[in-house]
Amino acid sequence: MRTKQDLVDEYFLLTLHDLSNGKTVHEMESVLKFYEELELYEECQGIYEAIQCIKNFNKLYYDRKSKR
């Protein structure tokens, strides 16, 4: 039986996959808004967490790059 956390994890990985294959953060934020309107909260949580992960990674990457 799938748990709510399984669903969160699935959408987290799906979102990371989409982002690594060319989708933009802005596009994924639009997807997040769509899922919010449908009140699919576990899916939203997974998408949101992946977006935050990528934003944090990008910030660290560009901060580090600017210090060179």
C-alpha positions, 0 to 999 in steps of 0.5 A: 500500500502506498503512503502519502510520503510515497506520493510526495517522494514520487512527485519530488523525483518526477519534478527533479527529472523534469527540471534536469530534462529542460523544464524551467523552475517557472514552468514547474511553479505553474504545474505546482499552482495547477496541482494546488487548484486541484487540492492534490497536496502530497503531489504539491509537497513533492513538487515544492520540495524539488523546486526548493532543492533546485533553487538552493542548489542554483544559489550555492552554485552561482555564489561559489562561481562568483567567488572564483 
